[in-house]
């Protein structure tokens, strides 16, 4: 089953909130800095990681689109080493 982008965001957001509140109720360790500062650092690192992944994946997406036929199937000229990574990329 393929889930849309908005459903994926909703699922991940819900999972984040569940884990966040569970950690607030039963902390695994004593916090040394304020909650707001930790959230800013975590959101910054997450944004940096997502931006880096998007920037690094864009050339691969262009190459994958080059290898695809108009009907969406993969062309015969794709190298064997690229088949598995490209087959796992979202459209």
MOPAC internal coordinates of N, CA, C and O (Angstrom, degrees):
PM7 1SCF
backbone

  N    0.0000 0     0.00 0     0.00 0    0    0    0
  C    1.4447 1     0.00 0     0.00 0    1    0    0
  C    1.5271 1   109.00 1     0.00 0    2    1    0
  O    1.2310 1   120.20 1   -52.41 1    3    2    1
  N    1.3056 1   117.23 1   127.59 1    3    2    1
  C    1.4511 1   122.06 1   179.56 1    5    3    2
  C    1.5225 1   108.23 1   -97.45 1    6    5    3
  O    1.2310 1   121.25 1   -50.45 1    7    6    5
  N    1.3197 1   115.22 1   129.55 1    7    6    5
  C    1.4608 1   121.49 1  -177.90 1    9    7    6
  C    1.5219 1   108.38 1  -102.57 1   10    9    7
  O    1.2310 1   120.18 1   -40.31 1   11   10    9
  N    1.3213 1   117.26 1   139.69 1   11   10    9
  C    1.4561 1   121.90 1   179.44 1   13   11   10
  C    1.5163 1   112.59 1   -71.46 1   14   13   11
  O    1.2310 1   120.91 1   -10.36 1   15   14   13
  N    1.3158 1   115.87 1   169.64 1   15   14   13
  C    1.4573 1   121.67 1  -177.19 1   17   15   14
  C    1.5211 1   111.79 1   -63.38 1   18   17   15
  O    1.2310 1   119.96 1   137.06 1   19   18   17
  N    1.3101 1   117.69 1   -42.94 1   19   18   17
  C    1.4661 1   119.49 1  -178.92 1   21   19   18
  C    1.5256 1   111.22 1   -67.88 1   22   21   19
  O    1.2310 1   120.18 1   142.78 1   23   22   21
  N    1.3289 1   117.27 1   -37.22 1   23   22   21
  C    1.4639 1   119.82 1   177.63 1   25   23   22
  C    1.5249 1   110.41 1   -67.40 1   26   25   23
  O    1.2310 1   120.29 1   141.89 1   27   26   25
  N    1.3234 1   117.05 1   -38.11 1   27   26   25
  C    1.4579 1   120.53 1   177.55 1   29   27   26
  C    1.5220 1   110.58 1   -63.52 1   30   29   27
  O    1.2310 1   120.25 1   135.92 1   31   30   29
  N    1.3309 1   117.12 1   -44.08 1   31   30   29
  C    1.4596 1   120.92 1   178.27 1   33   31   30
  C    1.5260 1   110.87 1   -62.51 1   34   33   31
  O    1.2310 1   120.21 1   139.89 1   35   34   33
  N    1.3150 1   117.21 1   -40.11 1   35   34   33
  C    1.4599 1   121.02 1   178.99 1   37   35   34
  C    1.5237 1   111.05 1   -65.20 1   38   37   35
  O    1.2310 1   120.26 1   136.64 1   39   38   37
  N    1.3176 1   117.12 1   -43.36 1   39   38   37
  C    1.4663 1   121.19 1   179.47 1   41   39   38
  C    1.5219 1   110.61 1   -64.48 1   42   41   39
  O    1.2310 1   120.30 1   132.69 1   43   42   41
  N    1.3354 1   117.03 1   -47.31 1   43   42   41
  C    1.4652 1   119.86 1  -179.62 1   45   43   42
  C    1.5233 1   111.98 1   -66.02 1   46   45   43
  O    1.2310 1   120.50 1   140.85 1   47   46   45
  N    1.3375 1   116.66 1   -39.15 1   47   46   45
  C    1.4576 1   119.83 1   177.01 1   49   47   46
  C    1.5228 1   112.12 1   -63.57 1   50   49   47
  O    1.2310 1   120.56 1   138.27 1   51   50   49
  N    1.3190 1   116.53 1   -41.73 1   51   50   49
  C    1.4661 1   120.54 1   177.69 1   53   51   50
  C    1.5208 1   111.22 1   -64.38 1   54   53   51
  O    1.2310 1   120.74 1   137.38 1   55   54   53
  N    1.3215 1   116.19 1   -42.62 1   55   54   53
  C    1.4605 1   120.24 1   178.13 1   57   55   54
  C    1.5200 1   110.83 1   -62.44 1   58   57   55
  O    1.2310 1   120.31 1   138.20 1   59   58   57
  N    1.3307 1   117.02 1   -41.80 1   59   58   57
  C    1.4556 1   121.14 1   177.12 1   61   59   58
  C    1.5221 1   111.12 1   -59.62 1   62   61   59
  O    1.2310 1   120.27 1   133.32 1   63   62   61
  N    1.3341 1   117.09 1   -46.68 1   63   62   61
  C    1.4712 1   120.11 1  -179.04 1   65   63   62
  C    1.5240 1   112.04 1   -65.09 1   66   65   63
  O    1.2310 1   120.33 1   140.60 1   67   66   65
  N    1.3272 1   116.98 1   -39.40 1   67   66   65
  C    1.4676 1   120.18 1   178.16 1   69   67   66
  C    1.5228 1   110.45 1   -61.95 1   70   69   67
  O    1.2310 1   120.71 1   132.44 1   71   70   69
  N    1.3246 1   116.26 1   -47.56 1   71   70   69
  C    1.4653 1   119.77 1   179.74 1   73   71   70
  C    1.5325 1   111.61 1   -66.98 1   74   73   71
  O    1.2310 1   120.35 1   142.91 1   75   74   73
  N    1.3257 1   116.93 1   -37.09 1   75   74   73
  C    1.4612 1   120.72 1   178.93 1   77   75   74
  C    1.5286 1   110.75 1   -61.72 1   78   77   75
  O    1.2310 1   120.40 1   130.60 1   79   78   77
  N    1.3344 1   116.84 1   -49.40 1   79   78   77
  C    1.4608 1   119.51 1  -178.59 1   81   79   78
  C    1.5264 1   112.14 1   -70.91 1   82   81   79
  O    1.2310 1   119.96 1   147.85 1   83   82   81
  N    1.3169 1   117.68 1   -32.15 1   83   82   81
  C    1.4683 1   119.94 1   175.77 1   85   83   82
  C    1.5246 1   110.43 1   -64.52 1   86   85   83
  O    1.2310 1   120.55 1   139.97 1   87   86   85
  N    1.3310 1   116.55 1   -40.03 1   87   86   85
  C    1.4608 1   120.09 1   178.92 1   89   87   86
  C    1.5215 1   111.46 1   -70.49 1   90   89   87
  O    1.2310 1   120.22 1   149.04 1   91   90   89
  N    1.3265 1   117.18 1   -30.96 1   91   90   89
  C    1.4728 1   119.96 1   176.77 1   93   91   90
  C    1.5313 1   110.78 1   -70.32 1   94   93   91
  O    1.2310 1   120.32 1   144.79 1   95   94   93
  N    1.3415 1   116.98 1   -35.21 1   95   94   93
  C    1.4646 1   119.90 1   179.87 1   97   95   94
  C    1.5267 1   111.64 1   -75.57 1   98   97   95
  O    1.2310 1   120.59 1   137.23 1   99   98   97
  N    1.3293 1   116.48 1   -42.77 1   99   98   97
  C    1.4627 1   121.59 1  -177.89 1  101   99   98
  C    1.5338 1   107.94 1  -127.34 1  102  101   99
  O    1.2310 1   119.74 1   -97.54 1  103  102  101
  N    1.3221 1   118.09 1    82.46 1  103  102  101
  C    1.4648 1   119.67 1  -177.36 1  105  103  102
  C    1.5299 1   111.70 1   -67.13 1  106  105  103
  O    1.2310 1   120.92 1   -37.33 1  107  106  105
  N    1.3186 1   115.85 1   142.67 1  107  106  105
  C    1.4603 1   120.93 1   178.92 1  109  107  106
  C    1.5162 1   111.98 1   -83.45 1  110  109  107
  O    1.2310 1   120.34 1   158.56 1  111  110  109
  N    1.3261 1   116.96 1   -21.44 1  111  110  109
  C    1.4626 1   121.41 1   177.61 1  113  111  110
  C    1.5102 1   108.69 1  -154.75 1  114  113  111
  O    1.2310 1   120.90 1   -13.82 1  115  114  113
  N    1.3259 1   115.88 1   166.18 1  115  114  113
  C    1.4536 1   120.99 1  -179.66 1  117  115  114
  C    1.5309 1   108.81 1   -79.85 1  118  117  115
  O    1.2310 1   120.46 1   -49.69 1  119  118  117
  N    1.3327 1   116.73 1   130.31 1  119  118  117
  C    1.4602 1   119.89 1  -178.63 1  121  119  118
  C    1.5215 1   109.95 1   -78.56 1  122  121  119
  O    1.2310 1   121.59 1   -35.49 1  123  122  121
  N    1.3571 1   114.56 1   144.51 1  123  122  121
  C    1.4642 1   120.17 1  -179.44 1  125  123  122
  C    1.5219 1   112.08 1  -105.28 1  126  125  123
  O    1.2310 1   120.30 1   161.35 1  127  126  125
  N    1.3181 1   117.03 1   -18.65 1  127  126  125
  C    1.4680 1   120.37 1   179.89 1  129  127  126
  C    1.5244 1   108.80 1  -125.74 1  130  129  127
  O    1.2310 1   121.58 1   -13.91 1  131  130  129
  N    1.3129 1   114.58 1   166.09 1  131  130  129
  C    1.4699 1   120.60 1  -177.42 1  133  131  130
  C    1.5302 1   110.97 1   -66.66 1  134  133  131
  O    1.2310 1   121.44 1   -24.99 1  135  134  133
  N    1.3075 1   114.85 1   155.01 1  135  134  133
  C    1.4621 1   121.71 1  -178.40 1  137  135  134
  C    1.5270 1   111.71 1   -60.35 1  138  137  135
  O    1.2310 1   120.11 1   135.89 1  139  138  137
  N    1.3296 1   117.40 1   -44.11 1  139  138  137
  C    1.4627 1   120.78 1  -178.03 1  141  139  138
  C    1.5287 1   110.79 1   -60.28 1  142  141  139
  O    1.2310 1   119.97 1   138.08 1  143  142  141
  N    1.3041 1   117.66 1   -41.92 1  143  142  141
  C    1.4749 1   120.87 1   179.92 1  145  143  142
  C    1.5276 1   110.88 1   -65.07 1  146  145  143
  O    1.2310 1   120.03 1   138.17 1  147  146  145
  N    1.3189 1   117.54 1   -41.83 1  147  146  145
  C    1.4728 1   120.91 1   178.49 1  149  147  146
  C    1.5184 1   110.65 1   -63.98 1  150  149  147
  O    1.2310 1   120.03 1   139.06 1  151  150  149
  N    1.3344 1   117.54 1   -40.94 1  151  150  149
  C    1.4614 1   120.31 1   179.59 1  153  151  150
  C    1.5251 1   111.60 1   -65.39 1  154  153  151
  O    1.2310 1   120.16 1   140.90 1  155  154  153
  N    1.3327 1   117.30 1   -39.10 1  155  154  153
  C    1.4674 1   120.48 1   178.50 1  157  155  154
  C    1.5229 1   110.09 1   -64.32 1  158  157  155
  O    1.2310 1   120.23 1   136.31 1  159  158  157
  N    1.3244 1   117.17 1   -43.69 1  159  158  157
  C    1.4669 1   120.82 1   179.09 1  161  159  158
  C    1.5313 1   110.09 1   -64.30 1  162  161  159
  O    1.2310 1   119.84 1   134.58 1  163  162  161
  N    1.3132 1   117.92 1   -45.42 1  163  162  161
  C    1.4644 1   120.80 1  -179.47 1  165  163  162
  C    1.5261 1   112.25 1   -63.42 1  166  165  163
  O    1.2310 1   120.18 1   136.98 1  167  166  165
  N    1.3170 1   117.27 1   -43.02 1  167  166  165
  C    1.4676 1   120.45 1   178.65 1  169  167  166
  C    1.5271 1   111.12 1   -66.54 1  170  169  167
  O    1.2310 1   120.17 1   142.97 1  171  170  169
  N    1.3220 1   117.29 1   -37.03 1  171  170  169
  C    1.4675 1   120.70 1   178.41 1  173  171  170
  C    1.5185 1   111.10 1   -64.84 1  174  173  171
  O    1.2310 1   120.28 1   134.17 1  175  174  173
  N    1.3141 1   117.07 1   -45.83 1  175  174  173
  C    1.4639 1   121.07 1   179.49 1  177  175  174
  C    1.5250 1   110.18 1   -64.61 1  178  177  175
  O    1.2310 1   119.90 1   139.91 1  179  178  177
  N    1.3202 1   117.79 1   -40.09 1  179  178  177
  C    1.4639 1   121.27 1   178.46 1  181  179  178
  C    1.5292 1   111.02 1   -63.66 1  182  181  179
  O    1.2310 1   120.28 1   135.59 1  183  182  181
  N    1.3233 1   117.07 1   -44.41 1  183  182  181
  C    1.4590 1   120.57 1   178.95 1  185  183  182
  C    1.5221 1   111.10 1   -64.01 1  186  185  183
  O    1.2310 1   120.32 1   139.83 1  187  186  185
  N    1.3202 1   116.99 1   -40.17 1  187  186  185
  C    1.4651 1   120.79 1   177.89 1  189  187  186
  C    1.5290 1   111.17 1   -64.03 1  190  189  187
  O    1.2310 1   120.37 1   137.64 1  191  190  189
  N    1.3195 1   116.90 1   -42.36 1  191  190  189
  C    1.4657 1   120.74 1   179.69 1  193  191  190
  C    1.5306 1   111.21 1   -65.74 1  194  193  191
  O    1.2310 1   119.99 1   136.64 1  195  194  193
  N    1.3245 1   117.63 1   -43.36 1  195  194  193
  C    1.4634 1   120.51 1   178.98 1  197  195  194
  C    1.5224 1   111.65 1   -66.58 1  198  197  195
  O    1.2310 1   120.21 1   139.59 1  199  198  197
  N    1.3254 1   117.21 1   -40.41 1  199  198  197
  C    1.4598 1   120.76 1   177.85 1  201  199  198
  C    1.5207 1   112.10 1   -64.42 1  202  201  199
  O    1.2310 1   120.36 1   138.52 1  203  202  201
  N    1.3284 1   116.92 1   -41.48 1  203  202  201
  C    1.4590 1   121.16 1   177.98 1  205  203  202
  C    1.5208 1   110.63 1   -64.67 1  206  205  203
  O    1.2310 1   120.21 1   135.70 1  207  206  205
  N    1.3109 1   117.21 1   -44.30 1  207  206  205
  C    1.4646 1   120.45 1   179.19 1  209  207  206
  C    1.5236 1   110.89 1   -62.18 1  210  209  207
  O    1.2310 1   120.26 1   138.05 1  211  210  209
  N    1.3201 1   117.11 1   -41.95 1  211  210  209
  C    1.4662 1   120.04 1   179.32 1  213  211  210
  C    1.5251 1   111.17 1   -65.23 1  214  213  211
  O    1.2310 1   120.31 1   138.36 1  215  214  213
  N    1.3270 1   117.02 1   -41.64 1  215  214  213
  C    1.4708 1   120.42 1  -179.18 1  217  215  214
  C    1.5203 1   111.36 1   -67.54 1  218  217  215
  O    1.2310 1   120.19 1   143.19 1  219  218  217
  N    1.3222 1   117.25 1   -36.81 1  219  218  217
  C    1.4608 1   119.79 1  -179.06 1  221  219  218
  C    1.5179 1   112.58 1   -77.22 1  222  221  219
  O    1.2310 1   120.36 1   151.83 1  223  222  221
  N    1.3266 1   116.92 1   -28.17 1  223  222  221
  C    1.4652 1   119.72 1  -177.50 1  225  223  222
  C    1.5226 1   112.80 1   -83.33 1  226  225  223
  O    1.2310 1   119.15 1   159.84 1  227  226  225
  N    1.3313 1   119.24 1   -20.16 1  227  226  225
  C    1.4543 1   120.86 1  -176.16 1  229  227  226
  C    1.5306 1   113.27 1   -59.19 1  230  229  227
  O    1.2310 1   118.20 1   134.40 1  231  230  229
  N    1.3346 1   121.03 1   -45.60 1  231  230  229
  C    1.4697 1   118.71 1   177.38 1  233  231  230
  C    1.5281 1   112.93 1   -61.57 1  234  233  231
  O    1.2310 1   120.02 1   145.14 1  235  234  233
  N    1.3105 1   117.56 1   -34.86 1  235  234  233
  C    1.4574 1   120.49 1   178.38 1  237  235  234
  C    1.5207 1   111.68 1   -68.57 1  238  237  235
  O    1.2310 1   120.40 1   144.37 1  239  238  237
  N    1.3203 1   116.84 1   -35.63 1  239  238  237
  C    1.4680 1   119.97 1   177.63 1  241  239  238
  C    1.5187 1   110.67 1   -66.09 1  242  241  239
  O    1.2310 1   120.55 1   140.23 1  243  242  241
  N    1.3389 1   116.54 1   -39.77 1  243  242  241
  C    1.4628 1   119.42 1   178.55 1  245  243  242
  C    1.5255 1   110.45 1   -64.58 1  246  245  243
  O    1.2310 1   120.40 1   138.78 1  247  246  245
  N    1.3280 1   116.84 1   -41.22 1  247  246  245
  C    1.4579 1   120.39 1   178.93 1  249  247  246
  C    1.5251 1   110.62 1   -66.12 1  250  249  247
  O    1.2310 1   120.61 1   140.74 1  251  250  249
  N    1.3284 1   116.44 1   -39.26 1  251  250  249
  C    1.4555 1   119.91 1   178.41 1  253  251  250
  C    1.5297 1   111.02 1   -63.33 1  254  253  251
  O    1.2310 1   120.68 1   139.32 1  255  254  253
  N    1.3197 1   116.30 1   -40.68 1  255  254  253
  C    1.4577 1   119.58 1   178.47 1  257  255  254
  C    1.5239 1   111.42 1   -65.28 1  258  257  255
  O    1.2310 1   120.62 1   148.54 1  259  258  257
  N    1.3237 1   116.43 1   -31.46 1  259  258  257
  C    1.4674 1   120.09 1   176.45 1  261  259  258
  C    1.5252 1   110.38 1   -65.52 1  262  261  259
  O    1.2310 1   120.65 1   142.09 1  263  262  261
  N    1.3351 1   116.37 1   -37.91 1  263  262  261
  C    1.4621 1   120.65 1  -177.19 1  265  263  262
  C    1.5288 1   113.13 1   -78.76 1  266  265  263
  O    1.2310 1   119.78 1   164.61 1  267  266  265
  N    1.3110 1   118.02 1   -15.39 1  267  266  265
  C    1.4615 1   120.89 1  -177.29 1  269  267  266
  C    1.5093 1   112.10 1   -82.77 1  270  269  267
  O    1.2310 1   121.80 1   -32.72 1  271  270  269
  N    1.2959 1   114.16 1   147.28 1  271  270  269
  C    1.4622 1   121.06 1   173.91 1  273  271  270
  C    1.5313 1   108.72 1   -83.70 1  274  273  271
  O    1.2310 1   119.69 1   -14.35 1  275  274  273
  N    1.3159 1   118.19 1   165.65 1  275  274  273
  C    1.4728 1   119.72 1   179.41 1  277  275  274
  C    1.5317 1   113.73 1   -59.34 1  278  277  275
  O    1.2310 1   120.00 1   151.77 1  279  278  277
  N    1.3429 1   117.60 1   -28.23 1  279  278  277
  C    1.4664 1   118.92 1  -179.69 1  281  279  278
  C    1.5272 1   112.93 1   -83.51 1  282  281  279
  O    1.2310 1   119.90 1  -176.87 1  283  282  281
  N    1.3439 1   117.79 1     3.13 1  283  282  281
  C    1.4612 1   121.27 1   176.22 1  285  283  282
  C    1.5029 1   115.21 1    94.74 1  286  285  283
  O    1.2310 1   119.37 1   169.72 1  287  286  285
  N    1.3218 1   118.80 1   -10.28 1  287  286  285
  C    1.4565 1   120.87 1   178.11 1  289  287  286
  C    1.5249 1   109.65 1   -80.64 1  290  289  287
  O    1.2310 1   120.83 1   -18.65 1  291  290  289
  N    1.3037 1   116.03 1   161.35 1  291  290  289
  C    1.4553 1   121.11 1  -177.59 1  293  291  290
  C    1.5175 1   110.31 1   -82.50 1  294  293  291
  O    1.2310 1   120.69 1   -42.09 1  295  294  293
  N    1.3082 1   116.29 1   137.91 1  295  294  293
  C    1.4557 1   121.39 1   179.68 1  297  295  294
  C    1.5235 1   110.09 1   -72.10 1  298  297  295
  O    1.2310 1   120.70 1   -17.45 1  299  298  297
  N    1.3224 1   116.27 1   162.55 1  299  298  297
  C    1.4561 1   121.36 1  -178.88 1  301  299  298
  C    1.5165 1   112.76 1   -74.09 1  302  301  299
  O    1.2310 1   119.56 1   163.24 1  303  302  301
  N    1.3110 1   118.45 1   -16.76 1  303  302  301
  C    1.4536 1   120.70 1  -175.69 1  305  303  302
  C    1.5275 1   114.13 1   -85.12 1  306  305  303
  O    1.2310 1   119.39 1  -175.26 1  307  306  305
  N    1.3173 1   118.76 1     4.74 1  307  306  305
  C    1.4627 1   121.28 1   179.99 1  309  307  306
  C    1.5296 1   109.93 1   -71.84 1  310  309  307
  O    1.2310 1   119.81 1   -46.59 1  311  310  309
  N    1.3339 1   117.98 1   133.41 1  311  310  309
  C    1.4605 1   119.95 1   177.48 1  313  311  310
  C    1.5289 1   110.77 1   -66.48 1  314  313  311
  O    1.2310 1   120.95 1   -32.91 1  315  314  313
  N    1.3289 1   115.80 1   147.09 1  315  314  313
  C    1.4632 1   120.17 1  -176.86 1  317  315  314
  C    1.5308 1   111.08 1   -61.88 1  318  317  315
  O    1.2310 1   119.88 1   145.54 1  319  318  317
  N    1.3407 1   117.83 1   -34.46 1  319  318  317
  C    1.4695 1   120.85 1  -178.53 1  321  319  318
  C    1.5251 1   112.19 1   -65.84 1  322  321  319
  O    1.2310 1   120.33 1   158.24 1  323  322  321
  N    1.3210 1   116.98 1   -21.76 1  323  322  321
  C    1.4594 1   120.63 1  -176.59 1  325  323  322
  C    1.5194 1   113.13 1   -96.63 1  326  325  323
  O    1.2310 1   119.61 1   171.31 1  327  326  325
  N    1.3107 1   118.36 1    -8.69 1  327  326  325
  C    1.4576 1   119.92 1  -174.92 1  329  327  326
  C    1.5256 1   112.95 1   -63.11 1  330  329  327
  O    1.2310 1   119.88 1   130.73 1  331  330  329
  N    1.3256 1   117.84 1   -49.27 1  331  330  329
  C    1.4630 1   120.35 1  -175.89 1  333  331  330
  C    1.5234 1   111.48 1   -68.31 1  334  333  331
  O    1.2310 1   118.60 1   129.29 1  335  334  333
  N    1.3450 1   120.28 1   -50.71 1  335  334  333
  C    1.4763 1   118.00 1   179.43 1  337  335  334
  C    1.5288 1   113.01 1   -60.74 1  338  337  335
  O    1.2310 1   120.11 1   140.70 1  339  338  337
  N    1.3223 1   117.40 1   -39.30 1  339  338  337
  C    1.4642 1   119.05 1  -178.34 1  341  339  338
  C    1.5187 1   111.92 1   -73.12 1  342  341  339
  O    1.2310 1   120.14 1   151.95 1  343  342  341
  N    1.3189 1   117.34 1   -28.05 1  343  342  341
  C    1.4671 1   119.01 1   179.40 1  345  343  342
  C    1.5252 1   111.80 1   -72.20 1  346  345  343
  O    1.2310 1   120.00 1   160.47 1  347  346  345
  N    1.3263 1   117.60 1   -19.53 1  347  346  345
  C    1.4630 1   120.61 1  -179.89 1  349  347  346
  C    1.5274 1   113.29 1   -93.85 1  350  349  347
  O    1.2310 1   119.92 1   178.39 1  351  350  349
  N    1.3140 1   117.76 1    -1.61 1  351  350  349
  C    1.4576 1   120.53 1   179.69 1  353  351  350
  C    1.5256 1   110.35 1   -81.00 1  354  353  351
  O    1.2310 1   120.21 1   -39.43 1  355  354  353
  N    1.3276 1   117.20 1   140.57 1  355  354  353
  C    1.4643 1   118.77 1   176.38 1  357  355  354
  C    1.5129 1   110.50 1   -71.69 1  358  357  355
  O    1.2310 1   121.04 1   -21.31 1  359  358  357
  N    1.3152 1   115.61 1   158.69 1  359  358  357
  C    1.4732 1   119.84 1  -179.63 1  361  359  358
  C    1.4643 1   111.12 1   -74.36 1  362  361  359
  O    1.2310 1   120.10 1   180.00 1  363  362  361

